[in-house]
């Protein structure tokens, strides 16, 4: 569909891709593989998770960290594993299929709303955050790691919701941030702001008036956490409570990029504050979870067998 580097993907491409996927599903296709550059693959995966709902078949996104002309390329195995998943898997969701460990042993299937690129060059760069992957896949089999996934169906029914408001931004908070940044966004007509705040979801006091002004102007403002792992808890400290009083809404444990994509998708459909809030805080594709699994962070640190081997060596 597009011959672009992934940093040039955006709302126009997301919408066209979603519509094209819908047409293929209606034709009766059994599985779809989407080739994509790795830099923003997690953004597109999140967009498709909201725009392509209740798919009856697997939709697998795949890329490679190293080009096919290099001896260490992961391109071929990633493609083999992703096509196997699309053809044989019972998981009918938007997934990212990339190397699990740094070796060639297997790939992991990550849910589209909980995956993130976490290293600039490792082949095993993609990790499930705040959860565990859906499955492991190698040339011989697909090993499920959980059972709470949407299952493959025989019908051709799918909901295609290709909406996106482009006047949305993701703001990474840093110490000494000035209020004029938020004021500028408001003055330039932005309708939504996702903040990646410190700790449990905090920003400094000098930006409070700008946040309050933005909220009064009807800008939807949501808080996520820079730590990626963990939940926004804005009732714990005065700072969080003050931020909420100014108009910021906690976004649970949505990843910052996912919250940005979801807010753009939501604002593409409505400008009613209550409907926006309801859509944002209602889980659609696993972007908000009730809790983090106890072993999720261990899996994040490395491949599944490698973690167990490491722990056994340390704790004899």
Residue pairs with C-beta under 8 A, 6 or more apart in sequence:
1 13
1 16
1 17
1 20
2 9
2 13
2 16
2 17
4 13
5 37
5 39
6 36
6 37
6 38
6 39
6 40
6 41
6 44
6 63
7 37
7 39
7 40
9 36
9 37
9 40
9 43
9 44
10 166
11 47
11 164
11 166
11 264
13 44
14 44
14 47
14 48
14 51
14 162
14 164
15 51
15 162
15 163
15 164
16 162
17 34
17 44
17 48
18 47
18 48
18 51
18 52
18 160
18 161
18 162
19 160
19 162
21 32
21 34
21 48
21 52
21 55
21 59
21 158
21 160
22 52
22 158
22 160
24 32
25 32
25 55
25 56
25 57
25 156
25 158
26 156
26 158
27 156
28 156
29 57
30 57
30 86
30 87
31 57
31 58
31 59
31 60
31 83
31 85
31 86
31 87
31 89
32 57
32 58
32 59
32 60
32 86
33 60
33 61
33 62
33 79
33 82
33 83
33 86
34 44
34 48
34 59
34 60
34 61
34 62
35 62
35 63
35 79
36 44
36 61
36 62
36 63
37 63
38 63
38 64
38 65
38 98
38 117
38 125
38 126
39 117
41 61
41 63
41 96
41 117
41 126
42 96
42 112
42 115
42 116
42 117
42 126
42 257
42 258
43 257
43 261
44 61
45 61
45 94
45 95
45 96
45 110
45 112
45 113
45 115
46 112
46 113
46 257
46 258
46 261
46 262
46 287
47 164
47 261
47 265
48 59
48 61
48 94
48 112
49 93
49 94
49 111
49 112
49 113
49 284
49 285
49 286
49 287
50 161
50 261
50 262
50 265
50 284
50 285
51 160
51 161
51 162
51 163
51 265
52 59
52 94
52 158
52 159
52 160
52 161
53 158
53 159
53 161
53 284
53 285
54 150
54 157
54 158
54 159
55 92
55 93
55 94
55 150
55 158
56 92
56 152
56 153
56 154
56 155
56 156
56 157
56 158
57 86
57 92
57 152
57 153
58 85
58 86
58 89
58 91
58 92
58 93
58 95
58 152
59 86
59 93
59 94
59 95
60 82
60 83
60 85
60 86
60 95
60 96
60 97
60 109
61 82
61 94
61 95
61 96
61 97
61 112
62 78
62 79
62 81
62 82
62 96
62 97
62 98
63 78
63 98
64 73
64 74
64 75
64 78
65 74
65 98
65 99
65 121
65 122
65 123
65 125
66 72
66 73
66 74
66 75
66 123
67 73
67 75
68 75
68 76
72 123
74 98
74 99
74 104
74 123
77 99
77 104
77 107
78 97
78 98
78 99
78 107
80 139
81 97
81 106
81 107
81 137
81 138
81 139
82 97
82 107
84 137
84 139
84 142
85 91
85 95
85 97
85 109
85 135
85 137
85 142
88 142
89 109
89 135
89 137
89 142
89 152
90 149
90 151
90 152
91 109
91 134
91 135
91 144
91 149
91 150
91 151
91 152
92 149
92 150
92 151
92 152
92 153
93 111
93 112
93 134
93 149
93 150
93 285
94 111
94 112
94 113
94 285
95 109
95 110
95 111
95 112
95 134
96 109
96 110
96 112
96 115
96 126
97 107
97 108
97 109
97 110
97 137
98 107
98 108
98 110
98 123
98 124
98 125
98 126
99 107
99 108
99 123
99 124
99 125
99 126
100 106
100 107
100 108
100 124
100 133
100 136
100 303
100 304
101 124
101 302
101 303
101 305
101 306
102 122
102 123
102 124
102 303
103 303
105 138
105 303
105 305
106 136
106 137
106 138
106 303
107 136
107 137
107 138
108 126
108 128
108 133
108 135
108 136
108 137
109 133
109 134
109 135
109 136
109 137
109 142
110 126
110 127
110 128
110 133
110 134
111 128
111 131
111 133
111 134
111 149
111 285
111 286
112 285
113 254
113 255
113 258
113 285
113 286
113 287
114 128
114 129
114 130
114 131
114 255
114 258
114 286
114 287
114 289
115 126
115 127
115 128
115 129
116 126
116 127
116 129
116 228
116 255
116 257
117 125
117 126
118 125
118 126
118 127
118 300
119 125
124 303
127 300
128 296
128 299
128 300
129 228
129 229
129 255
129 300
130 228
130 229
130 230
130 253
130 255
130 289
130 292
130 296
131 286
131 289
131 292
131 293
131 296
132 145
132 146
132 293
132 295
132 296
132 299
133 145
133 299
134 144
134 145
134 146
134 149
135 142
135 143
135 144
135 145
135 146
136 142
136 143
136 145
136 304
137 143
145 304
161 265
161 269
163 265
163 268
163 269
164 264
164 265
164 268
165 191
165 192
165 263
165 264
165 265
165 266
165 267
165 268
166 264
167 188
167 189
167 190
167 191
167 192
167 267
168 190
168 191
168 192
168 193
168 194
168 260
168 263
168 264
168 267
169 185
169 190
169 192
169 193
169 194
169 260
170 194
170 196
170 256
170 257
170 259
170 260
171 181
171 182
171 185
171 193
171 194
171 195
171 196
172 196
172 226
172 256
173 195
173 196
173 197
173 198
173 202
173 203
173 204
173 226
175 204
176 204
177 203
177 204
177 206
177 207
178 206
178 207
179 206
179 207
179 209
179 210
180 210
181 207
181 210
182 193
182 207
182 210
182 211
182 213
182 214
183 210
183 213
183 214
185 193
185 214
185 219
186 210
186 213
186 214
186 217
186 219
190 219
191 218
191 219
191 220
191 267
191 271
192 219
192 220
192 221
192 222
192 263
192 264
192 267
193 214
193 219
193 220
193 221
193 222
194 221
194 222
194 223
194 224
194 251
194 256
194 259
194 260
194 263
195 203
195 221
195 222
195 223
195 224
195 248
196 224
196 225
196 226
196 256
197 203
197 223
197 224
197 225
197 226
197 232
197 243
198 225
198 226
199 225
199 227
200 225
200 230
200 231
200 232
200 233
200 234
200 236
200 237
200 240
201 223
201 224
201 225
201 232
201 233
201 234
201 240
201 243
201 248
201 250
202 234
202 237
202 239
202 240
202 243
203 211
203 239
203 243
205 239
205 242
208 242
208 243
208 246
211 221
211 243
211 246
211 247
211 248
212 246
212 247
214 221
214 247
215 221
215 246
215 247
215 248
216 247
218 271
218 273
220 249
220 263
220 266
220 267
220 273
220 276
220 277
220 280
221 247
221 248
221 249
222 248
222 249
222 250
222 251
222 254
222 259
222 263
222 280
223 232
223 234
223 243
223 248
223 249
223 250
223 251
224 232
224 251
224 254
224 255
224 256
224 259
225 231
225 232
225 253
225 256
226 256
228 255
228 256
229 292
229 296
229 297
229 300
230 253
230 292
231 252
231 253
232 250
232 251
232 252
232 253
233 240
233 250
234 240
234 241
234 243
234 244
234 248
234 250
235 241
235 244
244 250
249 277
249 280
249 281
251 259
251 280
251 281
251 288
252 281
252 288
253 288
253 289
253 292
254 262
254 287
254 288
255 287
258 287
259 280
259 287
262 280
262 284
262 287
263 280
266 276
266 279
266 280
267 276
269 279
270 276
270 279
281 288
283 289
298 307
298 311
299 307
301 307
302 310
